[in-house]
Amino acid sequence: DHVMPFHARLSLRLRLTSIAIMAFAMICATSSVFAAESRKGADPTIAELQRALDAATRDARSADNLDPAYELLTLANTAQQLRAPQIATGAGAAFSELVARTTATALKRPGVARDALDQFVDLRSAAFSSPAAQDALDKAMVTLFPAVVGSLEQAIASSRSWDDKLAKTADLGQLQASATQVKMAALASGIGTEIGRAHV
């Protein structure tokens, strides 16, 4: 059974809040070098973003967690604001690869599947300007939601403790709320059906 710790949920919220702050800081930083470097003929804003993207992509390829995803989303959102589609595309592609790899790992390790799903749900609300990131997260959640729900259903069915059954059923309720949050109505409805069965 799994209930995401308060400090973990708080950490995710703080990361999402930091995306907007980081984006603003990045815009300010790239703007500050614009006047000095624009005489060289290259666009210093794009160059700065490209360097940040290269570093974030390297981090994402070697990471065993979703930490780089937040920076990649920041880059994608900033690139959209600065009208740098090639940077936005690169950030979206690196983000998608990280999400796909995390999903594959989560399917093999049920113990981390719920944490990955919780982060996907939170990241989805921040992926407002990256269609590639949105698509990657939607595909990942469509895969992970049934896996996590199925695991909980098995735990409920095998549990001999009524209190344990109630706790796991409450977990299903949290998953239903998450599915509703990311506008996956069919998934939310299916989870609601399972909750009803669990109470029978």
N, CA and C atoms as an extended XYZ file, in Angstrom:
600
Properties=species:S:1:pos:R:3:atomname:S:1:resname:S:1:resid:I:1 pbc="F F F"
N         0.842       -1.194        0.000 N   ASP     1
C         0.000        0.000        0.000 CA  ASP     1
C         0.873        1.238        0.000 C   ASP     1
N         0.321        2.274       -0.522 N   HIS     2
C         1.159        3.457       -0.697 CA  HIS     2
C         0.337        4.712       -0.506 C   HIS     2
N         0.785        5.564        0.366 N   VAL     3
C         0.259        6.921        0.460 CA  VAL     3
C         1.447        7.838        0.363 C   VAL     3
N         1.455        8.696       -0.630 N   MET     4
C         2.611        9.537       -0.844 CA  MET     4
C         2.837       10.439        0.355 C   MET     4
N         4.034       10.390        0.967 N   PRO     5
C         4.306       11.208        2.153 CA  PRO     5
C         4.078       12.688        1.882 C   PRO     5
N         3.669       13.405        2.943 N   PHE     6
C         3.410       14.838        2.792 CA  PHE     6
C         4.632       15.572        2.277 C   PHE     6
N         5.824       15.216        2.821 N   HIS     7
C         7.020       15.950        2.395 CA  HIS     7
C         7.333       15.690        0.932 C   HIS     7
N         6.965       14.489        0.436 N   ALA     8
C         7.203       14.202       -0.980 CA  ALA     8
C         6.249       15.003       -1.845 C   ALA     8
N         4.954       15.068       -1.417 N   ARG     9
C         3.998       15.878       -2.185 CA  ARG     9
C         4.400       17.341       -2.165 C   ARG     9
N         4.871       17.818       -1.013 N   LEU    10
C         5.297       19.210       -0.902 CA  LEU    10
C         6.484       19.472       -1.804 C   LEU    10
N         7.409       18.502       -1.857 N   SER    11
C         8.583       18.653       -2.704 CA  SER    11
C         8.180       18.789       -4.161 C   SER    11
N         7.195       17.987       -4.607 N   LEU    12
C         6.732       18.069       -5.987 CA  LEU    12
C         6.104       19.428       -6.262 C   LEU    12
N         5.296       19.908       -5.314 N   ARG    13
C         4.658       21.208       -5.517 CA  ARG    13
C         5.705       22.315       -5.592 C   ARG    13
N         6.718       22.232       -4.749 N   LEU    14
C         7.765       23.250       -4.770 CA  LEU    14
C         8.529       23.207       -6.088 C   LEU    14
N         8.743       22.010       -6.611 N   ARG    15
C         9.430       21.909       -7.899 CA  ARG    15
C         8.613       22.548       -9.002 C   ARG    15
N         7.304       22.291       -8.984 N   LEU    16
C         6.450       22.865      -10.014 CA  LEU    16
C         6.412       24.384       -9.905 C   LEU    16
N         6.378       24.895       -8.677 N   THR    17
C         6.412       26.341       -8.486 CA  THR    17
C         7.730       26.911       -8.988 C   THR    17
N         8.795       26.161       -8.783 N   SER    18
C        10.114       26.654       -9.193 CA  SER    18
C        10.258       26.722      -10.704 C   SER    18
N         9.424       25.968      -11.445 N   ILE    19
C         9.510       26.018      -12.907 CA  ILE    19
C         9.277       27.433      -13.406 C   ILE    19
N         8.228       28.063      -12.879 N   ALA    20
C         7.935       29.432      -13.307 CA  ALA    20
C         9.056       30.383      -12.906 C   ALA    20
N         9.581       30.208      -11.695 N   ILE    21
C        10.668       31.071      -11.225 CA  ILE    21
C        11.914       30.874      -12.064 C   ILE    21
N        12.233       29.602      -12.351 N   MET    22
C        13.414       29.297      -13.155 CA  MET    22
C        13.274       29.858      -14.569 C   MET    22
N        12.057       29.763      -15.110 N   ALA    23
C        11.834       30.293      -16.457 CA  ALA    23
C        12.082       31.798      -16.492 C   ALA    23
N        11.572       32.501      -15.476 N   PHE    24
C        11.767       33.945      -15.411 CA  PHE    24
C        13.251       34.275      -15.263 C   PHE    24
N        13.935       33.529      -14.408 N   ALA    25
C        15.363       33.774      -14.194 CA  ALA    25
C        16.157       33.514      -15.465 C   ALA    25
N        15.754       32.473      -16.188 N   MET    26
C        16.467       32.144      -17.418 CA  MET    26
C        16.289       33.234      -18.466 C   MET    26
N        15.073       33.758      -18.543 N   ILE    27
C        14.820       34.847      -19.499 CA  ILE    27
C        15.672       36.058      -19.145 C   ILE    27
N        15.735       36.373      -17.845 N   CYS    28
C        16.545       37.511      -17.404 CA  CYS    28
C        18.020       37.282      -17.697 C   CYS    28
N        18.478       36.055      -17.455 N   ALA    29
C        19.897       35.760      -17.659 CA  ALA    29
C        20.280       35.848      -19.128 C   ALA    29
N        19.433       35.277      -19.982 N   THR    30
C        19.757       35.313      -21.402 CA  THR    30
C        19.643       36.730      -21.948 C   THR    30
N        18.720       37.496      -21.417 N   SER    31
C        18.576       38.878      -21.869 CA  SER    31
C        19.781       39.728      -21.475 C   SER    31
N        20.381       39.412      -20.332 N   SER    32
C        21.494       40.230      -19.848 CA  SER    32
C        22.735       40.124      -20.715 C   SER    32
N        22.855       38.982      -21.426 N   VAL    33
C        24.039       38.829      -22.280 CA  VAL    33
C        23.744       39.207      -23.725 C   VAL    33
N        22.501       39.516      -24.002 N   PHE    34
C        22.115       39.786      -25.389 CA  PHE    34
C        22.879       40.967      -25.976 C   PHE    34
N        22.902       42.094      -25.283 N   ALA    35
C        23.539       43.294      -25.821 CA  ALA    35
C        25.020       43.092      -26.067 C   ALA    35
N        25.676       42.369      -25.159 N   ALA    36
C        27.120       42.183      -25.274 CA  ALA    36
C        27.494       41.260      -26.416 C   ALA    36
N        26.638       40.248      -26.701 N   GLU    37
C        27.016       39.239      -27.679 CA  GLU    37
C        26.339       39.407      -29.032 C   GLU    37
N        25.316       40.221      -29.104 N   SER    38
C        24.575       40.324      -30.358 CA  SER    38
C        25.432       40.867      -31.492 C   SER    38
N        26.466       41.643      -31.151 N   ARG    39
C        27.332       42.202      -32.189 CA  ARG    39
C        28.159       41.118      -32.883 C   ARG    39
N        28.248       39.933      -32.263 N   LYS    40
C        29.048       38.859      -32.842 CA  LYS    40
C        28.313       38.147      -33.969 C   LYS    40
N        27.055       38.450      -34.165 N   GLY    41
C        26.313       37.877      -35.266 CA  GLY    41
C        25.395       36.728      -34.878 C   GLY    41
N        25.682       36.028      -33.794 N   ALA    42
C        24.841       34.920      -33.352 CA  ALA    42
C        23.813       35.431      -32.356 C   ALA    42
N        22.737       34.690      -32.230 N   ASP    43
C        21.711       35.045      -31.259 CA  ASP    43
C        22.132       34.501      -29.904 C   ASP    43
N        22.552       35.352      -28.977 N   PRO    44
C        23.054       34.864      -27.691 CA  PRO    44
C        21.984       34.189      -26.852 C   PRO    44
N        20.726       34.608      -27.028 N   THR    45
C        19.654       33.988      -26.267 CA  THR    45
C        19.513       32.517      -26.639 C   THR    45
N        19.505       32.243      -27.926 N   ILE    46
C        19.376       30.862      -28.393 CA  ILE    46
C        20.603       30.056      -27.994 C   ILE    46
N        21.775       30.674      -28.086 N   ALA    47
C        23.006       29.977      -27.717 CA  ALA    47
C        22.988       29.576      -26.247 C   ALA    47
N        22.519       30.476      -25.406 N   GLU    48
C        22.453       30.187      -23.977 CA  GLU    48
C        21.447       29.065      -23.691 C   GLU    48
N        20.320       29.128      -24.338 N   LEU    49
C        19.327       28.078      -24.164 CA  LEU    49
C        19.845       26.735      -24.677 C   LEU    49
N        20.578       26.758      -25.782 N   GLN    50
C        21.108       25.517      -26.335 CA  GLN    50
C        22.108       24.874      -25.383 C   GLN    50
N        22.945       25.686      -24.761 N   ARG    51
C        23.897       25.151      -23.786 CA  ARG    51
C        23.161       24.526      -22.602 C   ARG    51
N        22.118       25.196      -22.146 N   ALA    52
C        21.332       24.660      -21.031 CA  ALA    52
C        20.637       23.366      -21.433 C   ALA    52
N        20.130       23.320      -22.671 N   LEU    53
C        19.462       22.118      -23.155 CA  LEU    53
C        20.430       20.948      -23.261 C   LEU    53
N        21.631       21.210      -23.776 N   ASP    54
C        22.628       20.141      -23.902 CA  ASP    54
C        22.952       19.545      -22.538 C   ASP    54
N        23.111       20.404      -21.544 N   ALA    55
C        23.431       19.932      -20.197 CA  ALA    55
C        22.264       19.146      -19.598 C   ALA    55
N        21.055       19.658      -19.775 N   ALA    56
C        19.876       18.990      -19.221 CA  ALA    56
C        19.637       17.642      -19.901 C   ALA    56
N        19.898       17.580      -21.196 N   THR    57
C        19.731       16.325      -21.926 CA  THR    57
C        20.720       15.273      -21.442 C   THR    57
N        21.957       15.685      -21.210 N   ARG    58
C        22.954       14.745      -20.672 CA  ARG    58
C        22.514       14.225      -19.303 C   ARG    58
N        22.026       15.131      -18.472 N   ASP    59
C        21.566       14.723      -17.146 CA  ASP    59
C        20.397       13.740      -17.242 C   ASP    59
N        19.483       14.016      -18.168 N   ALA    60
C        18.303       13.164      -18.309 CA  ALA    60
C        18.677       11.759      -18.764 C   ALA    60
N        19.657       11.672      -19.651 N   ARG    61
C        20.043       10.357      -20.182 CA  ARG    61
C        20.735        9.484      -19.138 C   ARG    61
N        21.343       10.103      -18.154 N   SER    62
C        22.065        9.324      -17.143 CA  SER    62
C        21.302        9.230      -15.819 C   SER    62
N        20.153        9.873      -15.737 N   ALA    63
C        19.411        9.927      -14.467 CA  ALA    63
C        18.631        8.645      -14.210 C   ALA    63
N        18.479        8.312      -12.932 N   ASP    64
C        17.633        7.190      -12.542 CA  ASP    64
C        16.394        7.689      -11.805 C   ASP    64
N        16.069        8.970      -12.017 N   ASN    65
C        14.876        9.574      -11.418 CA  ASN    65
C        14.349       10.645      -12.370 C   ASN    65
N        13.282       11.312      -11.955 N   LEU    66
C        12.639       12.303      -12.820 CA  LEU    66
C        13.092       13.734      -12.554 C   LEU    66
N        14.129       13.913      -11.752 N   ASP    67
C        14.585       15.269      -11.438 CA  ASP    67
C        14.864       16.126      -12.678 C   ASP    67
N        15.556       15.571      -13.714 N   PRO    68
C        15.832       16.410      -14.895 CA  PRO    68
C        14.578       16.836      -15.648 C   PRO    68
N        13.464       16.162      -15.421 N   ALA    69
C        12.238       16.492      -16.146 CA  ALA    69
C        11.787       17.914      -15.861 C   ALA    69
N        12.008       18.375      -14.637 N   TYR    70
C        11.567       19.714      -14.258 CA  TYR    70
C        12.373       20.787      -14.995 C   TYR    70
N        13.676       20.548      -15.131 N   GLU    71
C        14.505       21.508      -15.860 CA  GLU    71
C        14.152       21.499      -17.342 C   GLU    71
N        13.897       20.324      -17.884 N   LEU    72
C        13.536       20.235      -19.300 CA  LEU    72
C        12.214       20.945      -19.576 C   LEU    72
N        11.267       20.839      -18.654 N   LEU    73
C        10.010       21.565      -18.829 CA  LEU    73
C        10.230       23.066      -18.763 C   LEU    73
N        11.115       23.493      -17.859 N   THR    74
C        11.449       24.909      -17.761 CA  THR    74
C        12.009       25.414      -19.079 C   THR    74
N        12.910       24.632      -19.658 N   LEU    75
C        13.515       25.020      -20.943 CA  LEU    75
C        12.461       25.074      -22.051 C   LEU    75
N        11.582       24.091      -22.079 N   ALA    76
C        10.547       24.066      -23.107 CA  ALA    76
C         9.625       25.274      -22.989 C   ALA    76
N         9.216       25.579      -21.760 N   ASN    77
C         8.329       26.722      -21.548 CA  ASN    77
C         9.025       28.041      -21.876 C   ASN    77
N        10.304       28.158      -21.472 N   THR    78
C        11.059       29.375      -21.761 CA  THR    78
C        11.265       29.543      -23.254 C   THR    78
N        11.572       28.440      -23.935 N   ALA    79
C        11.793       28.496      -25.380 CA  ALA    79
C        10.528       28.949      -26.111 C   ALA    79
N         9.371       28.512      -25.610 N   GLN    80
C         8.122       28.960      -26.230 CA  GLN    80
C         7.947       30.464      -26.071 C   GLN    80
N         8.265       30.974      -24.893 N   GLN    81
C         8.126       32.404      -24.649 CA  GLN    81
C         9.085       33.218      -25.514 C   GLN    81
N        10.270       32.663      -25.738 N   LEU    82
C        11.289       33.378      -26.522 CA  LEU    82
C        11.236       33.024      -28.004 C   LEU    82
N        10.232       32.263      -28.392 N   ARG    83
C        10.047       31.871      -29.792 CA  ARG    83
C        11.287       31.178      -30.343 C   ARG    83
N        11.685       30.139      -29.639 N   ALA    84
C        12.834       29.325      -30.055 CA  ALA    84
C        12.338       27.888      -30.230 C   ALA    84
N        11.644       27.602      -31.327 N   PRO    85
C        10.998       26.293      -31.492 CA  PRO    85
C        11.976       25.120      -31.483 C   PRO    85
N        13.205       25.335      -31.983 N   GLN    86
C        14.143       24.216      -32.005 CA  GLN    86
C        14.548       23.795      -30.596 C   GLN    86
N        14.633       24.763      -29.677 N   ILE    87
C        14.951       24.438      -28.288 CA  ILE    87
C        13.765       23.740      -27.635 C   ILE    87
N        12.583       24.234      -27.901 N   ALA    88
C        11.375       23.619      -27.346 CA  ALA    88
C        11.235       22.176      -27.824 C   ALA    88
N        11.533       21.958      -29.108 N   THR    89
C        11.452       20.599      -29.663 CA  THR    89
C        12.480       19.679      -29.020 C   THR    89
N        13.707       20.179      -28.858 N   GLY    90
C        14.753       19.374      -28.236 CA  GLY    90
C        14.441       19.033      -26.792 C   GLY    90
N        13.938       20.012      -26.052 N   ALA    91
C        13.579       19.774      -24.656 CA  ALA    91
C        12.425       18.773      -24.565 C   ALA    91
N        11.454       18.909      -25.457 N   GLY    92
C        10.331       17.977      -25.470 CA  GLY    92
C        10.765       16.551      -25.780 C   GLY    92
N        11.709       16.414      -26.711 N   ALA    93
C        12.193       15.088      -27.078 CA  ALA    93
C        12.952       14.436      -25.919 C   ALA    93
N        13.822       15.203      -25.263 N   ALA    94
C        14.582       14.671      -24.129 CA  ALA    94
C        13.643       14.312      -22.977 C   ALA    94
N        12.639       15.146      -22.765 N   PHE    95
C        11.643       14.896      -21.723 CA  PHE    95
C        10.894       13.596      -22.025 C   PHE    95
N        10.491       13.426      -23.267 N   SER    96
C         9.739       12.239      -23.666 CA  SER    96
C        10.551       10.968      -23.466 C   SER    96
N        11.839       11.027      -23.801 N   GLU    97
C        12.706        9.861      -23.616 CA  GLU    97
C        12.819        9.497      -22.141 C   GLU    97
N        12.953       10.515      -21.298 N   LEU    98
C        13.067       10.276      -19.856 CA  LEU    98
C        11.784        9.664      -19.307 C   LEU    98
N        10.647       10.184      -19.722 N   VAL    99
C         9.364        9.668      -19.247 CA  VAL    99
C         9.166        8.220      -19.706 C   VAL    99
N         9.517        7.933      -20.958 N   ALA   100
C         9.363        6.570      -21.482 CA  ALA   100
C        10.253        5.591      -20.721 C   ALA   100
N        11.472        6.003      -20.426 N   ARG   101
C        12.390        5.130      -19.692 CA  ARG   101
C        11.903        4.902      -18.258 C   ARG   101
N        11.403        5.962      -17.641 N   THR   102
C        10.875        5.848      -16.277 CA  THR   102
C         9.660        4.933      -16.237 C   THR   102
N         8.809        5.026      -17.251 N   THR   103
C         7.626        4.173      -17.326 CA  THR   103
C         8.019        2.713      -17.447 C   THR   103
N         8.981        2.428      -18.324 N   ALA   104
C         9.431        1.043      -18.508 CA  ALA   104
C         9.993        0.479      -17.204 C   ALA   104
N        10.750        1.295      -16.484 N   THR   105
C        11.309        0.856      -15.204 CA  THR   105
C        10.212        0.618      -14.184 C   THR   105
N         9.239        1.517      -14.135 N   ALA   106
C         8.147        1.404      -13.162 CA  ALA   106
C         7.318        0.144      -13.386 C   ALA   106
N         7.148       -0.249      -14.644 N   LEU   107
C         6.373       -1.455      -14.937 CA  LEU   107
C         7.088       -2.713      -14.458 C   LEU   107
N         8.408       -2.644      -14.396 N   LYS   108
C         9.193       -3.789      -13.930 CA  LYS   108
C         9.371       -3.777      -12.412 C   LYS   108
N         9.159       -2.600      -11.809 N   ARG   109
C         9.351       -2.457      -10.362 CA  ARG   109
C         8.103       -1.828       -9.751 C   ARG   109
N         7.116       -2.658       -9.409 N   PRO   110
C         5.848       -2.139       -8.874 CA  PRO   110
C         6.020       -1.218       -7.666 C   PRO   110
N         7.101       -1.413       -6.924 N   GLY   111
C         7.314       -0.590       -5.740 CA  GLY   111
C         7.534        0.876       -6.043 C   GLY   111
N         7.977        1.198       -7.265 N   VAL   112
C         8.220        2.601       -7.625 CA  VAL   112
C         7.158        3.127       -8.587 C   VAL   112
N         6.242        2.269       -9.012 N   ALA   113
C         5.251        2.674      -10.010 CA  ALA   113
C         4.360        3.798       -9.501 C   ALA   113
N         3.922        3.714       -8.242 N   ARG   114
C         3.021        4.751       -7.724 CA  ARG   114
C         3.720        6.094       -7.635 C   ARG   114
N         4.968        6.107       -7.166 N   ASP   115
C         5.700        7.376       -7.082 CA  ASP   115
C         5.871        8.004       -8.461 C   ASP   115
N         6.204        7.157       -9.446 N   ALA   116
C         6.361        7.667      -10.813 CA  ALA   116
C         5.047        8.247      -11.318 C   ALA   116
N         3.947        7.547      -11.061 N   LEU   117
C         2.637        8.020      -11.503 CA  LEU   117
C         2.280        9.345      -10.839 C   LEU   117
N         2.545        9.470       -9.536 N   ASP   118
C         2.263       10.722       -8.834 CA  ASP   118
C         3.025       11.889       -9.460 C   ASP   118
N         4.284       11.645       -9.817 N   GLN   119
C         5.077       12.709      -10.426 CA  GLN   119
C         4.586       13.037      -11.836 C   GLN   119
N         4.169       12.022      -12.580 N   PHE   120
C         3.619       12.279      -13.910 CA  PHE   120
C         2.385       13.184      -13.820 C   PHE   120
N         1.532       12.918      -12.844 N   VAL   121
C         0.323       13.725      -12.666 CA  VAL   121
C         0.701       15.177      -12.386 C   VAL   121
N         1.669       15.384      -11.504 N   ASP   122
C         2.089       16.749      -11.178 CA  ASP   122
C         2.778       17.425      -12.364 C   ASP   122
N         3.605       16.688      -13.072 N   LEU   123
C         4.299       17.251      -14.231 CA  LEU   123
C         3.307       17.639      -15.331 C   LEU   123
N         2.221       16.878      -15.431 N   ARG   124
C         1.243       17.161      -16.503 CA  ARG   124
C         0.668       18.562      -16.376 C   ARG   124
N         0.479       19.035      -15.140 N   SER   125
C        -0.078       20.371      -14.950 CA  SER   125
C         0.931       21.456      -15.315 C   SER   125
N         2.214       21.106      -15.362 N   ALA   126
C         3.248       22.086      -15.696 CA  ALA   126
C         3.627       22.046      -17.171 C   ALA   126
N         3.164       21.027      -17.890 N   ALA   127
C         3.552       20.867      -19.296 CA  ALA   127
C         2.595       21.613      -20.218 C   ALA   127
N         2.302       22.864      -19.850 N   PHE   128
C         1.262       23.607      -20.567 CA  PHE   128
C         1.697       24.123      -21.932 C   PHE   128
N         2.995       24.188      -22.205 N   SER   129
C         3.421       24.745      -23.490 CA  SER   129
C         4.260       23.777      -24.304 C   SER   129
N         4.245       22.501      -23.947 N   SER   130
C         5.025       21.505      -24.680 CA  SER   130
C         4.134       20.335      -25.081 C   SER   130
N         3.627       20.340      -26.313 N   PRO   131
C         2.787       19.233      -26.775 CA  PRO   131
C         3.494       17.884      -26.675 C   PRO   131
N         4.805       17.857      -26.941 N   ALA   132
C         5.550       16.596      -26.865 CA  ALA   132
C         5.547       16.059      -25.441 C   ALA   132
N         5.751       16.950      -24.461 N   ALA   133
C         5.734       16.531      -23.061 CA  ALA   133
C         4.343       16.067      -22.654 C   ALA   133
N         3.321       16.768      -23.111 N   GLN   134
C         1.950       16.381      -22.803 CA  GLN   134
C         1.648       14.986      -23.337 C   GLN   134
N         2.031       14.737      -24.592 N   ASP   135
C         1.775       13.436      -25.204 CA  ASP   135
C         2.515       12.321      -24.468 C   ASP   135
N         3.785       12.591      -24.111 N   ALA   136
C         4.579       11.586      -23.413 CA  ALA   136
C         3.964       11.237      -22.064 C   ALA   136
N         3.530       12.251      -21.345 N   LEU   137
C         2.931       12.020      -20.034 CA  LEU   137
C         1.585       11.308      -20.152 C   LEU   137
N         0.784       11.687      -21.143 N   ASP   138
C        -0.517       11.034      -21.320 CA  ASP   138
C        -0.335        9.547      -21.624 C   ASP   138
N         0.621        9.229      -22.496 N   LYS   139
C         0.876        7.820      -22.823 CA  LYS   139
C         1.371        7.061      -21.598 C   LYS   139
N         2.242        7.695      -20.847 N   ALA   140
C         2.792        7.050      -19.652 CA  ALA   140
C         1.697        6.786      -18.623 C   ALA   140
N         0.817        7.771      -18.424 N   MET   141
C        -0.239        7.606      -17.427 CA  MET   141
C        -1.268        6.568      -17.852 C   MET   141
N        -1.564        6.508      -19.144 N   VAL   142
C        -2.489        5.487      -19.637 CA  VAL   142
C        -1.934        4.092      -19.367 C   VAL   142
N        -0.611        3.971      -19.385 N   THR   143
C         0.036        2.690      -19.091 CA  THR   143
C         0.120        2.411      -17.595 C   THR   143
N         0.493        3.427      -16.815 N   LEU   144
C         0.749        3.214      -15.392 CA  LEU   144
C        -0.509        3.162      -14.530 C   LEU   144
N        -1.520        3.936      -14.876 N   PHE   145
C        -2.736        3.926      -14.052 CA  PHE   145
C        -3.297        2.502      -13.901 C   PHE   145
N        -3.509        1.763      -14.992 N   PRO   146
C        -4.042        0.400      -14.831 CA  PRO   146
C        -3.122       -0.509      -14.021 C   PRO   146
N        -1.813       -0.345      -14.195 N   ALA   147
C        -0.865       -1.186      -13.464 CA  ALA   147
C        -0.946       -0.927      -11.960 C   ALA   147
N        -1.000        0.343      -11.579 N   VAL   148
C        -1.062        0.688      -10.164 CA  VAL   148
C        -2.415        0.298       -9.574 C   VAL   148
N        -3.478        0.557      -10.325 N   VAL   149
C        -4.816        0.183       -9.854 CA  VAL   149
C        -4.913       -1.333       -9.687 C   VAL   149
N        -4.397       -2.071      -10.657 N   GLY   150
C        -4.437       -3.528      -10.580 CA  GLY   150
C        -3.698       -4.057       -9.365 C   GLY   150
N        -2.563       -3.441       -9.061 N   SER   151
C        -1.794       -3.847       -7.885 CA  SER   151
C        -2.587       -3.619       -6.600 C   SER   151
N        -3.273       -2.471       -6.539 N   LEU   152
C        -4.090       -2.181       -5.358 CA  LEU   152
C        -5.286       -3.122       -5.249 C   LEU   152
N        -5.879       -3.442       -6.381 N   GLU   153
C        -7.017       -4.359       -6.372 CA  GLU   153
C        -6.608       -5.721       -5.813 C   GLU   153
N        -5.454       -6.199       -6.232 N   GLN   154
C        -4.958       -7.485       -5.730 CA  GLN   154
C        -4.697       -7.412       -4.228 C   GLN   154
N        -4.134       -6.281       -3.796 N   ALA   155
C        -3.847       -6.118       -2.369 CA  ALA   155
C        -5.140       -6.090       -1.554 C   ALA   155
N        -6.173       -5.430       -2.083 N   ILE   156
C        -7.465       -5.378       -1.387 CA  ILE   156
C        -8.083       -6.771       -1.303 C   ILE   156
N        -8.027       -7.493       -2.410 N   ALA   157
C        -8.637       -8.826       -2.456 CA  ALA   157
C        -7.943       -9.804       -1.508 C   ALA   157
N        -6.636       -9.665       -1.356 N   SER   158
C        -5.876      -10.618       -0.541 CA  SER   158
C        -5.782      -10.215        0.929 C   SER   158
N        -6.179       -8.994        1.234 N   SER   159
C        -6.057       -8.519        2.611 CA  SER   159
C        -7.124       -9.136        3.507 C   SER   159
N        -6.713       -9.546        4.710 N   ARG   160
C        -7.647      -10.120        5.665 CA  ARG   160
C        -8.095       -9.089        6.699 C   ARG   160
N        -7.470       -7.935        6.658 N   SER   161
C        -7.796       -6.884        7.624 CA  SER   161
C        -8.766       -5.889        6.995 C   SER   161
N        -9.878       -5.637        7.685 N   TRP   162
C       -10.850       -4.664        7.179 CA  TRP   162
C       -10.254       -3.263        7.134 C   TRP   162
N        -9.457       -2.912        8.148 N   ASP   163
C        -8.810       -1.593        8.178 CA  ASP   163
C        -7.844       -1.454        7.008 C   ASP   163
N        -7.141       -2.528        6.700 N   ASP   164
C        -6.200       -2.499        5.578 CA  ASP   164
C        -6.948       -2.336        4.259 C   ASP   164
N        -8.066       -3.027        4.146 N   LYS   165
C        -8.887       -2.888        2.937 CA  LYS   165
C        -9.359       -1.442        2.778 C   LYS   165
N        -9.792       -0.837        3.885 N   LEU   166
C       -10.259        0.550        3.818 CA  LEU   166
C        -9.137        1.499        3.410 C   LEU   166
N        -7.928        1.270        3.947 N   ALA   167
C        -6.791        2.132        3.614 CA  ALA   167
C        -6.452        2.033        2.131 C   ALA   167
N        -6.479        0.809        1.623 N   LYS   168
C        -6.153        0.619        0.200 CA  LYS   168
C        -7.271        1.137       -0.704 C   LYS   168
N        -8.490        1.041       -0.232 N   THR   169
C        -9.608        1.610       -0.998 CA  THR   169
C        -9.495        3.129       -1.051 C   THR   169
N        -9.050        3.740        0.052 N   ALA   170
C        -8.810        5.185        0.067 CA  ALA   170
C        -7.720        5.548       -0.929 C   ALA   170
N        -6.736        4.659       -1.061 N   ASP   171
C        -5.681        4.863       -2.054 CA  ASP   171
C        -6.271        4.884       -3.459 C   ASP   171
N        -7.211        3.990       -3.716 N   LEU   172
C        -7.894        3.990       -5.014 CA  LEU   172
C        -8.616        5.317       -5.237 C   LEU   172
N        -9.194        5.853       -4.161 N   GLY   173
C        -9.866        7.151       -4.276 CA  GLY   173
C        -8.901        8.254       -4.668 C   GLY   173
N        -7.693        8.201       -4.133 N   GLN   174
C        -6.678        9.186       -4.501 CA  GLN   174
C        -6.303        9.050       -5.976 C   GLN   174
N        -6.213        7.813       -6.438 N   LEU   175
C        -5.905        7.588       -7.856 CA  LEU   175
C        -7.025        8.100       -8.752 C   LEU   175
N        -8.264        7.902       -8.313 N   GLN   176
C        -9.393        8.410       -9.089 CA  GLN   176
C        -9.336        9.936       -9.185 C   GLN   176
N        -8.992       10.589       -8.074 N   ALA   177
C        -8.873       12.048       -8.078 CA  ALA   177
C        -7.755       12.493       -9.017 C   ALA   177
N        -6.668       11.747       -9.041 N   SER   178
C        -5.555       12.091       -9.932 CA  SER   178
C        -5.962       11.934      -11.389 C   SER   178
N        -6.675       10.857      -11.698 N   ALA   179
C        -7.132       10.643      -13.070 CA  ALA   179
C        -8.079       11.760      -13.504 C   ALA   179
N        -8.920       12.196      -12.578 N   THR   180
C        -9.823       13.312      -12.873 CA  THR   180
C        -9.040       14.590      -13.099 C   THR   180
N        -8.010       14.808      -12.286 N   GLN   181
C        -7.181       16.015      -12.404 CA  GLN   181
C        -6.549       16.144      -13.780 C   GLN   181
N        -6.105       15.007      -14.340 N   VAL   182
C        -5.442       15.060      -15.654 CA  VAL   182
C        -6.423       14.789      -16.789 C   VAL   182
N        -7.733       14.899      -16.460 N   LYS   183
C        -8.805       14.819      -17.459 CA  LYS   183
C        -8.839       13.473      -18.192 C   LYS   183
N        -8.604       12.394      -17.448 N   MET   184
C        -8.723       11.046      -18.006 CA  MET   184
C       -10.011       10.441      -17.449 C   MET   184
N       -11.126       10.864      -18.039 N   ALA   185
C       -12.440       10.528      -17.504 CA  ALA   185
C       -12.706        9.027      -17.511 C   ALA   185
N       -12.309        8.341      -18.580 N   ALA   186
C       -12.571        6.909      -18.666 CA  ALA   186
C       -11.825        6.152      -17.569 C   ALA   186
N       -10.583        6.536      -17.343 N   LEU   187
C        -9.806        5.904      -16.280 CA  LEU   187
C       -10.424        6.181      -14.919 C   LEU   187
N       -10.815        7.436      -14.695 N   ALA   188
C       -11.420        7.802      -13.418 CA  ALA   188
C       -12.704        7.019      -13.181 C   ALA   188
N       -13.502        6.850      -14.239 N   SER   189
C       -14.751        6.101      -14.117 CA  SER   189
C       -14.478        4.638      -13.782 C   SER   189
N       -13.470        4.067      -14.448 N   GLY   190
C       -13.121        2.676      -14.177 CA  GLY   190
C       -12.652        2.470      -12.752 C   GLY   190
N       -11.870        3.413      -12.257 N   ILE   191
C       -11.401        3.319      -10.867 CA  ILE   191
C       -12.582        3.434       -9.908 C   ILE   191
N       -13.527        4.317      -10.242 N   GLY   192
C       -14.717        4.459       -9.408 CA  GLY   192
C       -15.493        3.150       -9.317 C   GLY   192
N       -15.560        2.421      -10.438 N   THR   193
C       -16.230        1.116      -10.436 CA  THR   193
C       -15.530        0.143       -9.507 C   THR   193
N       -14.189        0.164       -9.539 N   GLU   194
C       -13.429       -0.731       -8.670 CA  GLU   194
C       -13.602       -0.370       -7.195 C   GLU   194
N       -13.727        0.915       -6.932 N   ILE   195
C       -13.969        1.337       -5.548 CA  ILE   195
C       -15.305        0.801       -5.054 C   ILE   195
N       -16.318        0.852       -5.932 N   GLY   196
C       -17.622        0.328       -5.580 CA  GLY   196
C       -17.564       -1.171       -5.281 C   GLY   196
N       -16.792       -1.895       -6.071 N   ARG   197
C       -16.670       -3.340       -5.851 CA  ARG   197
C       -15.942       -3.621       -4.529 C   ARG   197
N       -14.951       -2.772       -4.238 N   ALA   198
C       -14.177       -2.986       -3.016 CA  ALA   198
C       -15.046       -2.836       -1.774 C   ALA   198
N       -16.112       -2.048       -1.878 N   HIS   199
C       -16.987       -1.812       -0.729 CA  HIS   199
C       -18.056       -2.896       -0.581 C   HIS   199
N       -18.157       -3.740       -1.608 N   VAL   200
C       -19.192       -4.781       -1.564 CA  VAL   200
C       -18.776       -5.883       -0.581 C   VAL   200
